Amino acid sequence: MSTITIEISDKLAERLETHRDQLSQILERGLSQIEADKESADDLRARTIRALESTGLIQNLDLTSLVKIPHNYKRQPPLKIPGKPLSEMIIEQRGKL
């Protein structure tokens, strides 16, 4: 059996004091839950990607083949379109409802 030292808040220490003889079980259960949550999140992500690929909504991309945009790349300035901004038009329409 190993011994470890951890720093915890005083409040948590007070809560654990009544369970001193069960600390290894508490840690085991907590760690198992964390690992299960991570596995189910990874599994959900994988299942979601497979479902989207099967419908053709996404394709499995090789990320190493993507072109990197240089850090000094200059974006084109936004187009100047005459008239009111769309956001203002939406706000006006909401006021009429």
C-alpha positions as a Markdown table, in Angstrom:
| # | Residue | x | y | z |
|---|---|---|---|---|
| 1 | Met | 0.0 | 0.0 | 0.0 |
| 2 | Ser | 1.2 | 3.5 | -0.8 |
| 3 | Thr | 1.0 | 6.7 | 1.1 |
| 4 | Ile | 0.3 | 10.1 | -0.6 |
| 5 | Thr | 0.0 | 13.6 | 0.8 |
| 6 | Ile | -2.6 | 16.0 | -0.7 |
| 7 | Glu | -3.6 | 19.6 | 0.1 |
| 8 | Ile | -7.4 | 20.1 | 0.5 |
| 9 | Ser | -9.5 | 22.9 | 1.8 |
| 10 | Asp | -10.3 | 23.1 | 5.5 |
| 11 | Lys | -14.0 | 22.6 | 4.6 |
| 12 | Leu | -13.4 | 19.4 | 2.7 |
| 13 | Ala | -11.1 | 18.2 | 5.5 |
| 14 | Glu | -13.9 | 18.6 | 8.0 |
| 15 | Arg | -16.3 | 16.7 | 5.7 |
| 16 | Leu | -13.8 | 13.9 | 5.3 |
| 17 | Glu | -13.0 | 13.6 | 9.0 |
| 18 | Thr | -16.1 | 11.6 | 9.7 |
| 19 | His | -15.2 | 9.2 | 6.8 |
| 20 | Arg | -11.5 | 8.8 | 7.7 |
| 21 | Asp | -11.6 | 5.0 | 7.6 |
| 22 | Gln | -13.3 | 5.1 | 4.1 |
| 23 | Leu | -10.9 | 7.5 | 2.4 |
| 24 | Ser | -9.5 | 4.9 | 0.0 |
| 25 | Gln | -13.0 | 3.8 | -1.0 |
| 26 | Ile | -14.1 | 7.4 | -1.5 |
| 27 | Leu | -11.1 | 8.1 | -3.7 |
| 28 | Glu | -11.6 | 4.8 | -5.7 |
| 29 | Arg | -15.3 | 5.6 | -6.3 |
| 30 | Gly | -14.5 | 9.2 | -7.3 |
| 31 | Leu | -11.7 | 8.3 | -9.6 |
| 32 | Ser | -13.9 | 5.5 | -11.2 |
| 33 | Gln | -16.6 | 8.1 | -11.8 |
| 34 | Ile | -14.3 | 10.6 | -13.4 |
| 35 | Glu | -12.8 | 7.9 | -15.7 |
| 36 | Ala | -16.3 | 6.7 | -16.6 |
| 37 | Asp | -17.4 | 10.2 | -17.4 |
| 38 | Lys | -14.4 | 10.8 | -19.6 |
| 39 | Glu | -14.9 | 7.5 | -21.4 |
| 40 | Ser | -18.6 | 8.2 | -22.0 |
| 41 | Ala | -17.8 | 11.7 | -23.3 |
| 42 | Asp | -15.2 | 10.3 | -25.7 |
| 43 | Asp | -17.6 | 7.5 | -26.7 |
| 44 | Leu | -20.4 | 10.1 | -27.4 |
| 45 | Arg | -18.0 | 12.2 | -29.5 |
| 46 | Ala | -16.9 | 9.2 | -31.5 |
| 47 | Arg | -20.5 | 8.0 | -32.0 |
| 48 | Thr | -21.6 | 11.5 | -33.1 |
| 49 | Ile | -18.7 | 11.8 | -35.6 |
| 50 | Arg | -19.6 | 8.3 | -37.0 |
| 51 | Ala | -23.2 | 9.3 | -37.4 |
| 52 | Leu | -22.4 | 12.5 | -39.1 |
| 53 | Glu | -19.9 | 10.8 | -41.5 |
| 54 | Ser | -22.5 | 8.1 | -42.3 |
| 55 | Thr | -25.0 | 10.8 | -43.4 |
| 56 | Gly | -22.4 | 12.6 | -45.5 |
| 57 | Leu | -22.7 | 15.7 | -43.4 |
| 58 | Ile | -19.0 | 15.6 | -42.6 |
| 59 | Gln | -16.0 | 13.8 | -44.1 |
| 60 | Asn | -13.1 | 12.3 | -42.2 |
| 61 | Leu | -10.4 | 14.8 | -42.8 |
| 62 | Asp | -6.7 | 14.3 | -42.5 |
| 63 | Leu | -5.8 | 17.3 | -40.3 |
| 64 | Thr | -2.1 | 17.1 | -41.4 |
| 65 | Ser | -3.1 | 17.9 | -45.0 |
| 66 | Leu | -4.9 | 21.1 | -44.1 |
| 67 | Val | -3.2 | 24.3 | -45.2 |
| 68 | Lys | -2.0 | 26.5 | -42.4 |
| 69 | Ile | -2.7 | 30.2 | -42.6 |
| 70 | Pro | 0.4 | 32.2 | -42.0 |
| 71 | His | 0.3 | 34.3 | -38.8 |
| 72 | Asn | 0.9 | 37.5 | -40.7 |
| 73 | Tyr | -2.0 | 36.9 | -43.1 |
| 74 | Lys | -4.1 | 40.0 | -43.6 |
| 75 | Arg | -7.8 | 39.6 | -43.8 |
| 76 | Gln | -9.7 | 41.5 | -46.4 |
| 77 | Pro | -11.6 | 44.5 | -44.9 |
| 78 | Pro | -15.3 | 44.1 | -44.6 |
| 79 | Leu | -17.4 | 45.1 | -47.6 |
| 80 | Lys | -19.1 | 48.5 | -47.3 |
| 81 | Ile | -22.8 | 47.9 | -48.1 |
| 82 | Pro | -25.2 | 50.8 | -48.3 |
| 83 | Gly | -28.2 | 50.9 | -46.0 |
| 84 | Lys | -28.9 | 50.0 | -42.4 |
| 85 | Pro | -27.0 | 47.2 | -40.7 |
| 86 | Leu | -29.0 | 44.0 | -40.5 |
| 87 | Ser | -28.9 | 44.1 | -36.7 |
| 88 | Glu | -30.7 | 47.4 | -36.7 |
| 89 | Met | -33.4 | 46.1 | -39.1 |
| 90 | Ile | -34.0 | 43.1 | -36.9 |
| 91 | Ile | -34.3 | 45.3 | -33.8 |
| 92 | Glu | -36.8 | 47.5 | -35.6 |
| 93 | Gln | -38.9 | 44.5 | -36.7 |
| 94 | Arg | -39.0 | 43.1 | -33.1 |
| 95 | Gly | -40.3 | 46.4 | -31.9 |
| 96 | Lys | -43.2 | 46.1 | -34.3 |
| 97 | Leu | -44.3 | 42.6 | -33.0 |
